[in-house]
């Protein structure tokens, strides 16, 4: 990677504050570390406004939003893999800040092995990383004093359990290992090295329930209508501080602990063509509120008043379910609303739209999202009915490949320490491989 030079600490601040403001969830906090854990990795969910906590999602990244997603399965066995074909550039400057993710999850329905007891279990792994590039540190005299290659990354291991009796109920847990290396910023941190390396670990806890309201309403020959509602909650990034160590200093800041609460609605029309059932049309709607569970608290230190970051005591933070989730309002200075809708056709294509609503203390900026996906699933199911071929039949039953794309942009800029923070028109894309019922 091409090396870059910077002479002043303000340039470092510009790079890091530009990335800081991409994640809207952390705008009202100070001293929050590992805020990249708030960035939506799935193009499918990002297209729906980043709301993935409270509606079942067939996506390899689904447990990032709620580990309980791993417990809800419509097939006996399932393995899903997702990867970015190219990195996402998160920078608001000419400096590249690259965001990468890959995820794999799998599960099994144990009901046949347990005499009909409706238990399913899923596991998942997610890697997330941000590469800030390599910088050459120079003195004002022009003498090179060293280089630093800042990064942030995490590895997430998840487990989910699901029960399907009258309603679908699932719970899940994730464990995260988090690493970070950031430059020393003169005047802000009195450290004696060119960079600071930190680490932390954290847990996610989640619950998700789906209630079938209409399971099968006949609309005519070979057509059936279904409707369900769901609700979910995630307590994300529960753990200790991100601890940075140098030769003579230890410094810690809270990580991005977050509460997510929401609901979802799903309506669909199934069509039976010859011997196969197709999801002809499916419409998903979901709304959720997120609150960063970190706040500035006032503390007295030797007669001086100082403000430090600390965790909120409530597991919901400032979320108001009626206002922030149902009515899509921003009545809190910290809770934000995310909502979106997705239209799927013939198990082949979908398009989604979503909105981020900013806290009122940040000028009520609105972020809009757009996404679409193309899948081989519906095409091969149709071909299997028209062409009697063992290979096509096997692919139709067990394998699908999907390409997903999403785009997110905000409509306002902000000032931070006299620096203009400009939201970019960012594009995400991923390729998915799904293997089922083997």
Buried (B, 14 or more C-beta within 10 A) or exposed (E): EEEBEBEEBEBBBBBBBBBBBBBBBBBBBEBBBBBBBBBBBBBBBBBBBBBBBBBBBBBBBBBBBBBBBBBBBEBBBBBBBBBBEEBBBBBBEEBBBBBBBBBBBBBBBBBEEEEEEBBBBBBBBBBBBBBBBEBEBBEEEEEEEEBBBBBBBBBBBBBBBBBBEEEBBBBBBBBBEBBBBBBBBEEEBEBEBBBBBBBBBBBBBBBBBBEBEEEEEEEEEBEBBBBBBBBBBBBBBBBEBBBBBBEEEEBBBBBBBBBBBBBBBBBBBBBEBEEEEBBBBBBBBBBBBBBBBBBBEEEEEEEEEEEBBBBBEEBBBBBBBEBBBBEBBBBBEBBBBBBBBBBBBBBBBBBBBBBBBBBEEBEEBEBBBBBBBEBBBBBBBBBBBEEEEEEBBEBBBBBBBBBBBBBBBBEBEBEBEEBEBEBBEBBBBBBBBBBBEE
